[in-house]
Amino acid sequence: MTSTSPPVALHHTDHPGTGPALLLVHGWGGDGDDWAPTLPYWRHRVIVPDLRGHGRSPKPPTGYSPRDFAADLADLLGRLDPGPVIAVGHSMGAQAVTALAVEHPDLVRALVVVDPAYGADESEALRIPREQEELRRAGAEWAARFVDSAFRPGVHDQLRDRQRKLMAAMDPEVLAQCRDGMYLAPDAFGLRPATRAYLARRDCPVLGVYATPAAANFERGTLAPPGSRVVVFEDCGHYLHEERPRQLTSLVQEWSTPLAP
């Protein structure tokens, strides 16, 4: 099944630089400013959107699957015309850029997935429907608990507090629809069997950056094109790009340099 929701014009920022452009896509409940800690370290041109329903972008009543996000991103790239990009996505944003690479392969030179929200195992598959009920009942309170669990206790309090405020400002139904689109929709690819099948359709090099060895090992076991690589950031929470901005940008730029035309 493909998206039937028309693309929306995304709010974005565009930072000048050299070499292939990077597209930086935030995760669930965040916004483009999630990438602010990385901006001083990029040499590339960097395009940073707010996904639909997030930040300063429009909030349509429906259309919150990864393919919908990818269609919006494809529309944005079509208007900016940066050439094929290195598409970098965190968590839900990693699902969005993966869909962009699969559904719009001419737009993506290489793919970077940062602790992606795919590859959920059997225990997670059993838990997600109950979590969705709790999210729709508790709203921002449930989302705030997710943020608390995504940072290591006692560190990065300022980053955690910012993410909690973003979650509190989100429409709970948008948050719920996003998770439906990632895991429960008929064409979702967040659960492991569907993840394997969908990732096999990628035809560009992939850099996977993970917080846990188990998730990284799942990525290593998927079909990936030549030049792909998987890295684990030890002792790090889910928001790797905010906790380790210099380390991430250095890794991406070192890995992607041979990919430049």
LUMNUDO-120172 format. One line per field, with one value per residue: x, y, z of N, C-alpha, C in turn; residue in one letter. Coordinates in nm, 3 decimals, padded with zeros to 5 digits, m for minus. Example, Ala and Ser with C-alpha at 12.3 -4.5 7.8 and 13.67 -1.06 7.14 Angstrom:
2
n_u	c(01.319;01.285)
n_v	c(m00.569;m00.225)
n_w	c(00.780;00.708)
ca_u	c(01.230;01.367)
ca_v	c(m00.450;m00.106)
ca_w	c(00.780;00.714)
c_u	c(01.320;01.290)
c_v	c(m00.330;00.003)
c_w	c(00.780;00.787)
residuo	c(A;S)
***
This chain:
261
n_u	c(00.085;00.055;00.110;m00.175;m00.207;m00.180;00.131;00.275;00.393;00.691;00.817;01.150;01.507;01.803;02.132;02.438;02.712;02.976;03.020;02.821;02.477;02.330;02.044;01.870;01.675;01.445;01.321;01.037;00.798;00.977;01.165;01.315;01.513;01.629;01.863;02.037;02.269;02.456;02.512;02.736;02.946;02.925;03.051;02.919;02.649;02.345;02.021;01.735;01.441;01.116;00.908;00.579;00.307;00.474;00.680;00.715;00.581;00.296;m00.009;m00.179;m00.493;m00.454;m00.219;00.040;00.235;00.556;00.593;00.431;00.570;00.805;00.714;00.657;00.919;01.040;00.902;00.995;01.273;01.252;01.174;01.391;01.608;01.874;02.027;02.116;02.095;02.266;02.087;01.985;01.851;01.685;01.560;01.216;01.248;01.446;01.303;01.154;01.352;01.450;01.226;01.219;01.456;01.393;01.148;01.194;01.445;01.619;01.669;01.839;02.163;02.310;02.247;02.184;02.112;02.004;01.991;01.746;01.384;01.295;01.276;01.158;01.126;00.970;00.868;00.836;00.649;00.425;00.382;00.335;00.061;m00.079;00.063;m00.012;m00.281;m00.249;m00.110;m00.302;m00.486;m00.346;m00.192;00.027;00.156;00.225;00.400;00.601;00.711;00.828;01.036;01.187;01.285;01.455;01.690;01.999;01.993;02.040;02.215;02.262;02.044;01.940;01.898;01.707;01.496;01.426;01.327;01.108;00.942;00.886;00.740;00.521;00.395;00.295;00.029;m00.153;m00.291;m00.166;00.086;00.010;m00.090;00.145;00.293;00.118;00.149;00.415;00.425;00.179;00.010;m00.112;00.093;00.317;00.663;00.798;00.816;01.005;00.995;00.877;01.050;01.295;01.225;01.163;01.398;01.566;01.518;01.665;01.903;02.131;02.440;02.450;02.477;02.459;02.392;02.405;02.271;02.276;02.425;02.264;02.055;02.213;02.329;02.108;02.069;02.308;02.251;02.073;02.000;02.229;02.363;02.689;02.958;02.824;02.786;02.797;02.779;02.834;02.757;02.886;02.758;02.552;02.246;01.921;01.901;02.129;02.251;02.222;02.348;02.610;02.719;02.952;03.099;02.921;02.890;03.154;03.191;02.995;03.084;03.342;03.278;03.117;03.275;03.420;03.204;03.142;03.086)
n_v	c(m00.119;00.223;00.572;00.785;01.038;01.380;01.553;01.780;02.115;02.144;02.308;02.426;02.451;02.572;02.520;02.649;02.483;02.260;01.998;01.690;01.741;01.714;01.569;01.610;01.440;01.447;01.263;01.088;01.301;01.511;01.791;01.987;02.127;01.945;01.867;02.072;02.065;01.940;02.108;02.296;02.137;02.024;02.002;01.995;02.115;02.150;02.041;02.085;01.968;02.014;01.748;01.666;01.764;01.815;02.044;02.342;02.280;02.208;02.054;01.811;01.620;01.346;01.098;00.997;00.803;00.637;00.644;00.857;01.067;01.043;01.112;01.384;01.472;01.413;01.593;01.835;01.816;01.813;02.076;02.223;02.119;01.992;01.794;01.439;01.335;01.281;01.108;01.144;01.004;01.001;00.758;00.748;00.915;00.779;00.569;00.725;00.831;00.596;00.501;00.709;00.654;00.405;00.439;00.664;00.648;00.791;01.027;00.992;00.954;00.822;00.657;00.723;00.583;00.650;00.502;00.356;00.334;00.074;m00.286;m00.403;m00.651;m00.971;m00.945;m00.669;m00.633;m00.752;m00.576;m00.320;m00.263;m00.238;m00.025;00.176;00.209;00.310;00.546;00.690;00.727;00.852;01.048;01.322;01.267;00.993;01.003;01.164;00.994;00.811;00.971;01.011;00.752;00.730;00.861;00.835;00.783;01.066;01.208;01.451;01.624;01.867;01.828;01.622;01.755;01.944;01.776;01.665;01.890;01.942;01.708;01.744;01.952;01.841;01.711;01.455;01.266;01.283;01.185;00.922;00.830;00.837;00.627;00.415;00.411;00.335;00.077;m00.072;m00.044;m00.189;m00.184;m00.130;m00.123;m00.164;m00.387;m00.688;m00.906;m00.767;m00.552;m00.668;m00.746;m00.499;m00.345;m00.483;m00.375;m00.147;00.035;00.185;00.276;00.217;00.356;00.250;00.363;00.291;00.253;00.023;m00.302;m00.527;m00.433;m00.326;m00.560;m00.679;m00.505;m00.555;m00.807;m00.770;m00.729;m00.540;m00.285;m00.277;m00.113;m00.045;m00.001;m00.066;00.081;00.103;00.324;00.325;00.329;00.522;00.707;00.700;00.929;00.982;01.167;01.407;01.367;01.294;01.482;01.576;01.340;01.190;01.349;01.350;01.078;01.032;01.205;01.108;00.847;00.900;01.041;00.895;00.851;01.075;01.253)
n_w	c(00.000;m00.082;m00.005;00.021;00.096;00.022;m00.046;00.196;00.239;00.389;00.680;00.695;00.747;00.584;00.549;00.441;00.268;00.158;m00.090;m00.121;m00.037;00.290;00.435;00.724;00.944;01.199;01.491;01.642;01.774;01.792;01.657;01.390;01.524;01.690;01.577;01.617;01.793;01.628;01.417;01.416;01.329;01.077;00.744;00.509;00.294;00.467;00.509;00.696;00.793;00.956;01.029;00.899;01.110;01.320;01.503;01.320;01.091;00.872;01.003;00.906;00.919;00.880;00.753;00.845;00.809;00.751;00.471;00.396;00.522;00.372;00.118;00.158;00.212;m00.033;m00.195;m00.085;m00.146;m00.421;m00.468;m00.365;m00.501;m00.452;m00.563;m00.544;m00.207;00.109;00.323;00.646;00.931;01.247;01.467;01.440;01.224;01.089;00.980;00.803;00.624;00.524;00.384;00.198;00.055;m00.053;m00.192;m00.346;m00.499;m00.665;m00.537;m00.326;m00.222;m00.025;00.289;00.629;00.930;01.248;01.545;01.464;01.438;01.369;01.318;01.541;01.791;01.882;02.144;02.165;01.961;02.073;02.282;02.175;02.075;02.323;02.434;02.257;02.320;02.577;02.519;02.374;02.574;02.788;02.666;02.643;02.882;02.874;02.654;02.759;02.949;02.779;02.676;02.909;02.949;02.737;02.773;02.950;03.302;03.509;03.345;03.084;03.138;03.049;02.775;02.787;02.918;02.726;02.520;02.650;02.676;02.408;02.343;02.513;02.387;02.159;01.950;02.084;01.927;01.679;01.752;01.817;01.570;01.421;01.538;01.486;01.206;01.185;01.300;01.311;01.090;00.778;00.584;00.733;00.831;01.067;01.235;01.282;01.071;00.852;00.842;00.754;00.493;00.376;00.407;00.240;m00.003;m00.028;m00.215;m00.191;m00.021;00.334;00.653;00.973;01.295;01.626;01.963;02.111;02.122;02.050;01.882;01.682;01.583;01.466;01.248;01.111;01.020;00.813;00.462;00.292;00.077;m00.093;00.080;00.305;00.664;01.017;01.335;01.687;01.947;02.246;02.583;02.559;02.518;02.355;02.195;02.014;01.842;01.972;02.216;02.139;01.937;01.795;01.759;01.603;01.367;01.273;01.219;01.017;00.814;00.762;00.675;00.452;00.272;00.064;m00.102;m00.240;m00.550)
ca_u	c(00.000;00.130;00.043;m00.277;m00.211;m00.098;00.245;00.263;00.516;00.752;00.909;01.286;01.620;01.898;02.259;02.533;02.830;03.033;02.999;02.680;02.391;02.273;01.907;01.867;01.534;01.427;01.239;00.900;00.772;01.082;01.160;01.444;01.613;01.699;01.994;02.117;02.403;02.548;02.531;02.870;03.049;02.909;03.111;02.825;02.519;02.258;01.879;01.677;01.297;01.022;00.812;00.439;00.254;00.580;00.745;00.648;00.521;00.150;m00.058;m00.302;m00.559;m00.407;m00.099;00.157;00.319;00.687;00.583;00.380;00.683;00.896;00.656;00.682;01.062;01.066;00.851;01.089;01.395;01.219;01.170;01.524;01.696;02.015;02.088;02.101;02.140;02.291;01.967;02.017;01.729;01.690;01.443;01.112;01.307;01.519;01.203;01.117;01.455;01.454;01.119;01.263;01.556;01.330;01.040;01.244;01.589;01.698;01.692;01.923;02.297;02.348;02.149;02.237;02.002;02.054;01.903;01.619;01.264;01.248;01.336;01.100;01.122;00.839;00.818;00.788;00.528;00.314;00.365;00.300;m00.083;m00.116;00.121;m00.094;m00.399;m00.205;m00.077;m00.426;m00.554;m00.266;m00.140;00.163;00.217;00.289;00.512;00.708;00.778;00.916;01.155;01.267;01.352;01.545;01.817;02.058;01.959;02.136;02.299;02.193;01.915;01.889;01.846;01.585;01.390;01.380;01.243;00.981;00.859;00.837;00.636;00.402;00.329;00.245;m00.106;m00.139;m00.341;m00.058;00.185;m00.045;m00.093;00.282;00.329;00.038;00.210;00.543;00.421;00.052;m00.058;m00.087;00.221;00.424;00.783;00.869;00.834;01.122;00.978;00.855;01.173;01.391;01.180;01.169;01.537;01.629;01.492;01.759;02.010;02.241;02.512;02.380;02.551;02.372;02.456;02.316;02.304;02.286;02.478;02.162;01.991;02.315;02.345;01.996;02.100;02.415;02.193;01.987;02.067;02.272;02.451;02.832;02.995;02.745;02.862;02.719;02.863;02.767;02.807;02.873;02.719;02.479;02.103;01.855;01.923;02.274;02.297;02.225;02.447;02.744;02.710;03.080;03.134;02.835;02.922;03.283;03.170;02.920;03.167;03.448;03.219;03.057;03.370;03.444;03.082;03.126;03.108)
ca_v	c(00.000;00.348;00.686;00.859;01.172;01.470;01.611;01.913;02.195;02.137;02.410;02.373;02.544;02.530;02.573;02.631;02.401;02.204;01.856;01.647;01.791;01.623;01.591;01.564;01.419;01.420;01.150;01.098;01.406;01.612;01.888;02.003;02.179;01.833;01.854;02.193;02.039;01.893;02.205;02.357;02.042;01.977;02.076;01.987;02.182;02.072;02.074;02.033;01.994;01.964;01.659;01.706;01.744;01.842;02.174;02.451;02.231;02.188;01.938;01.756;01.526;01.210;01.090;00.996;00.684;00.671;00.677;00.994;01.155;01.037;01.191;01.525;01.499;01.414;01.720;01.938;01.805;01.855;02.223;02.278;02.066;01.984;01.672;01.328;01.374;01.183;01.121;01.103;01.007;00.947;00.691;00.751;00.979;00.677;00.504;00.818;00.841;00.465;00.504;00.799;00.585;00.293;00.484;00.772;00.619;00.890;01.143;00.956;00.903;00.733;00.657;00.709;00.559;00.673;00.430;00.360;00.276;m00.046;m00.406;m00.440;m00.796;m01.027;m00.888;m00.534;m00.646;m00.779;m00.463;m00.195;m00.229;m00.189;00.109;00.270;00.239;00.397;00.675;00.763;00.760;00.941;01.159;01.372;01.204;00.870;01.041;01.214;00.877;00.758;01.055;00.982;00.624;00.737;00.920;00.767;00.854;01.154;01.279;01.521;01.669;01.977;01.768;01.549;01.851;02.001;01.678;01.654;02.005;01.919;01.607;01.801;02.043;01.765;01.656;01.312;01.182;01.277;01.090;00.787;00.793;00.808;00.491;00.324;00.402;00.266;m00.061;m00.144;m00.033;m00.307;m00.174;m00.087;m00.207;m00.152;m00.517;m00.752;m00.970;m00.664;m00.473;m00.738;m00.741;m00.363;m00.301;m00.550;m00.293;m00.035;00.012;00.278;00.241;00.249;00.363;00.236;00.406;00.234;00.267;m00.108;m00.405;m00.618;m00.369;m00.317;m00.692;m00.699;m00.430;m00.628;m00.925;m00.737;m00.717;m00.401;m00.270;m00.260;00.013;m00.024;m00.016;m00.052;00.128;00.119;00.424;00.267;00.415;00.635;00.689;00.691;01.052;00.979;01.287;01.516;01.335;01.284;01.547;01.580;01.204;01.147;01.420;01.302;00.946;01.042;01.270;01.014;00.735;00.943;01.107;00.820;00.845;01.200;01.234)
ca_w	c(00.000;m00.087;00.056;m00.054;00.152;m00.060;00.026;00.256;00.230;00.521;00.729;00.697;00.740;00.481;00.593;00.330;00.288;00.037;m00.110;m00.128;00.070;00.388;00.482;00.862;00.977;01.342;01.528;01.692;01.873;01.794;01.547;01.326;01.617;01.753;01.513;01.641;01.845;01.524;01.308;01.405;01.288;00.939;00.632;00.397;00.300;00.554;00.499;00.820;00.797;01.057;00.966;00.914;01.244;01.417;01.491;01.250;00.967;00.880;01.077;00.846;01.010;00.856;00.668;00.933;00.791;00.695;00.329;00.389;00.551;00.259;00.008;00.192;00.194;m00.177;m00.245;m00.042;m00.225;m00.556;m00.473;m00.337;m00.606;m00.409;m00.613;m00.450;m00.073;00.213;00.406;00.783;01.010;01.383;01.521;01.338;01.106;01.014;00.895;00.695;00.521;00.460;00.284;00.092;m00.027;m00.124;m00.280;m00.432;m00.494;m00.738;m00.451;m00.211;m00.254;00.083;00.396;00.765;01.024;01.384;01.637;01.392;01.498;01.300;01.373;01.671;01.806;01.917;02.269;02.134;01.880;02.165;02.373;02.107;02.078;02.456;02.448;02.179;02.401;02.687;02.462;02.341;02.699;02.874;02.586;02.662;02.999;02.827;02.568;02.846;03.008;02.674;02.672;03.027;02.931;02.622;02.818;03.065;03.425;03.571;03.250;02.975;03.188;02.966;02.652;02.821;02.948;02.598;02.450;02.724;02.641;02.272;02.350;02.578;02.293;02.045;01.949;02.114;01.819;01.580;01.804;01.806;01.428;01.378;01.581;01.404;01.075;01.194;01.350;01.309;00.960;00.694;00.511;00.824;00.828;01.194;01.299;01.220;00.940;00.751;00.832;00.669;00.354;00.324;00.398;00.125;m00.121;m00.033;m00.315;m00.167;00.102;00.458;00.778;01.089;01.420;01.727;02.105;02.174;02.034;01.999;01.767;01.576;01.524;01.374;01.125;01.040;00.959;00.702;00.333;00.273;m00.040;m00.066;00.143;00.427;00.788;01.140;01.445;01.815;02.040;02.379;02.696;02.502;02.512;02.225;02.118;01.992;01.773;02.068;02.318;02.081;01.806;01.724;01.721;01.492;01.244;01.225;01.162;00.891;00.712;00.725;00.600;00.326;00.182;m00.061;m00.182;m00.313;m00.694)
c_u	c(00.088;00.046;m00.062;m00.289;m00.126;00.017;00.211;00.398;00.577;00.829;01.048;01.385;01.722;02.031;02.364;02.651;02.875;03.001;02.852;02.600;02.348;02.132;01.900;01.723;01.520;01.333;01.102;00.889;00.877;01.059;01.301;01.552;01.681;01.842;02.085;02.255;02.504;02.588;02.670;02.975;03.036;02.988;03.014;02.716;02.425;02.116;01.808;01.527;01.235;00.925;00.670;00.388;00.352;00.633;00.658;00.586;00.369;00.114;m00.188;m00.364;m00.510;m00.276;00.030;00.234;00.456;00.681;00.523;00.492;00.780;00.844;00.674;00.828;01.098;01.018;00.945;01.216;01.370;01.218;01.310;01.628;01.842;02.093;02.069;02.167;02.189;02.179;01.994;01.888;01.747;01.557;01.331;01.163;01.390;01.424;01.167;01.223;01.476;01.347;01.154;01.360;01.494;01.231;01.086;01.396;01.675;01.735;01.797;02.053;02.341;02.253;02.221;02.118;02.059;01.954;01.761;01.507;01.208;01.320;01.282;01.083;00.984;00.783;00.765;00.659;00.406;00.281;00.306;00.149;m00.129;m00.061;00.039;m00.221;m00.363;m00.173;m00.203;m00.503;m00.478;m00.203;00.004;00.233;00.288;00.413;00.630;00.782;00.870;01.046;01.245;01.347;01.457;01.678;01.868;02.029;02.075;02.228;02.211;02.053;01.855;01.830;01.713;01.470;01.336;01.288;01.109;00.887;00.803;00.723;00.507;00.325;00.268;00.098;m00.095;m00.189;m00.240;00.048;00.137;m00.048;00.046;00.323;00.245;00.105;00.342;00.529;00.293;m00.022;m00.025;00.046;00.335;00.544;00.864;00.895;00.930;01.097;00.960;00.978;01.271;01.352;01.195;01.313;01.610;01.610;01.584;01.867;02.122;02.314;02.441;02.479;02.449;02.448;02.360;02.367;02.325;02.341;02.371;02.093;02.088;02.333;02.228;02.022;02.207;02.359;02.097;02.069;02.101;02.367;02.597;02.862;02.920;02.828;02.768;02.814;02.777;02.835;02.783;02.832;02.647;02.330;02.051;01.884;02.072;02.326;02.302;02.331;02.590;02.750;02.841;03.120;03.051;02.872;03.056;03.270;03.102;03.008;03.282;03.394;03.173;03.155;03.398;03.323;03.063;03.157;03.247)
c_v	c(00.124;00.461;00.745;01.002;01.265;01.528;01.748;01.982;02.206;02.264;02.348;02.487;02.485;02.599;02.547;02.544;02.343;02.055;01.820;01.699;01.679;01.666;01.529;01.559;01.372;01.301;01.188;01.206;01.515;01.720;01.905;02.054;02.068;01.821;01.973;02.162;01.995;02.001;02.268;02.266;01.993;02.064;02.087;02.093;02.091;02.127;02.006;02.065;01.958;01.873;01.710;01.672;01.776;01.984;02.277;02.409;02.215;02.058;01.889;01.653;01.382;01.216;01.088;00.864;00.725;00.707;00.815;01.094;01.158;01.117;01.340;01.561;01.503;01.544;01.835;01.935;01.844;02.005;02.283;02.235;02.061;01.872;01.560;01.360;01.253;01.204;01.060;01.113;00.941;00.882;00.684;00.816;00.883;00.594;00.594;00.823;00.706;00.456;00.597;00.729;00.473;00.342;00.592;00.759;00.720;01.011;01.118;00.892;00.798;00.756;00.640;00.695;00.561;00.615;00.421;00.287;00.166;m00.167;m00.446;m00.592;m00.842;m00.967;m00.746;m00.539;m00.674;m00.657;m00.340;m00.166;m00.177;m00.049;00.213;00.307;00.335;00.537;00.756;00.802;00.867;01.058;01.193;01.309;01.075;00.902;01.092;01.099;00.811;00.839;01.023;00.852;00.627;00.802;00.843;00.848;00.943;01.228;01.344;01.570;01.778;01.925;01.697;01.646;01.915;01.903;01.659;01.769;01.991;01.818;01.664;01.892;01.969;01.727;01.506;01.222;01.174;01.178;00.946;00.742;00.764;00.667;00.385;00.302;00.327;00.116;m00.138;m00.137;m00.155;m00.303;m00.125;m00.180;m00.195;m00.282;m00.603;m00.822;m00.868;m00.577;m00.539;m00.727;m00.601;m00.315;m00.367;m00.470;m00.170;m00.065;00.114;00.235;00.293;00.249;00.354;00.271;00.373;00.260;00.133;m00.211;m00.495;m00.560;m00.357;m00.451;m00.725;m00.629;m00.503;m00.751;m00.897;m00.724;m00.571;m00.393;m00.257;m00.120;00.042;m00.058;00.001;m00.021;00.137;00.229;00.370;00.373;00.540;00.603;00.690;00.812;01.070;01.110;01.408;01.492;01.339;01.353;01.548;01.441;01.158;01.218;01.374;01.166;00.954;01.101;01.180;00.902;00.779;01.004;01.026;00.814;00.969;01.179;01.279)
c_w	c(00.000;m00.030;m00.037;m00.002;00.067;00.019;00.085;00.244;00.369;00.554;00.734;00.709;00.645;00.512;00.485;00.369;00.155;00.028;m00.117;m00.009;00.163;00.422;00.621;00.910;01.122;01.365;01.583;01.799;01.879;01.690;01.493;01.419;01.698;01.701;01.541;01.700;01.740;01.426;01.303;01.340;01.143;00.842;00.515;00.406;00.378;00.545;00.615;00.824;00.933;00.983;00.986;01.055;01.355;01.395;01.423;01.117;00.984;00.950;01.013;00.939;00.996;00.777;00.747;00.927;00.741;00.546;00.308;00.417;00.432;00.141;00.033;00.169;00.046;m00.240;m00.208;m00.126;m00.370;m00.571;m00.452;m00.440;m00.564;m00.477;m00.513;m00.315;00.005;00.316;00.542;00.865;01.144;01.417;01.417;01.210;01.024;00.929;00.777;00.586;00.453;00.353;00.169;m00.001;m00.109;m00.228;m00.379;m00.444;m00.568;m00.652;m00.343;m00.260;m00.152;00.199;00.529;00.859;01.165;01.483;01.580;01.465;01.409;01.357;01.508;01.679;01.854;02.044;02.247;02.053;01.967;02.251;02.304;02.106;02.214;02.480;02.372;02.254;02.515;02.636;02.432;02.467;02.777;02.799;02.620;02.782;02.960;02.744;02.651;02.912;02.905;02.669;02.791;03.009;02.822;02.654;02.938;03.192;03.472;03.476;03.143;03.017;03.099;02.836;02.679;02.846;02.820;02.525;02.520;02.688;02.499;02.271;02.409;02.484;02.174;02.062;01.975;02.001;01.705;01.626;01.787;01.660;01.374;01.416;01.511;01.269;01.075;01.220;01.320;01.176;00.874;00.621;00.599;00.812;00.956;01.265;01.216;01.086;00.828;00.733;00.736;00.522;00.297;00.309;00.281;m00.003;m00.129;m00.136;m00.304;m00.039;00.226;00.574;00.891;01.215;01.533;01.868;02.172;02.075;01.974;01.876;01.651;01.507;01.431;01.242;01.044;00.968;00.846;00.574;00.308;00.154;00.000;m00.011;00.271;00.551;00.906;01.254;01.571;01.895;02.182;02.482;02.648;02.505;02.369;02.136;02.093;01.936;01.865;02.176;02.264;01.944;01.728;01.675;01.601;01.362;01.187;01.157;01.026;00.782;00.669;00.637;00.462;00.227;00.056;m00.153;m00.265;m00.461;m00.736)
residuo	c(M;T;S;T;S;P;P;V;A;L;H;H;T;D;H;P;G;T;G;P;A;L;L;L;V;H;G;W;G;G;D;G;D;D;W;A;P;T;L;P;Y;W;R;H;R;V;I;V;P;D;L;R;G;H;G;R;S;P;K;P;P;T;G;Y;S;P;R;D;F;A;A;D;L;A;D;L;L;G;R;L;D;P;G;P;V;I;A;V;G;H;S;M;G;A;Q;A;V;T;A;L;A;V;E;H;P;D;L;V;R;A;L;V;V;V;D;P;A;Y;G;A;D;E;S;E;A;L;R;I;P;R;E;Q;E;E;L;R;R;A;G;A;E;W;A;A;R;F;V;D;S;A;F;R;P;G;V;H;D;Q;L;R;D;R;Q;R;K;L;M;A;A;M;D;P;E;V;L;A;Q;C;R;D;G;M;Y;L;A;P;D;A;F;G;L;R;P;A;T;R;A;Y;L;A;R;R;D;C;P;V;L;G;V;Y;A;T;P;A;A;A;N;F;E;R;G;T;L;A;P;P;G;S;R;V;V;V;F;E;D;C;G;H;Y;L;H;E;E;R;P;R;Q;L;T;S;L;V;Q;E;W;S;T;P;L;A;P)
***
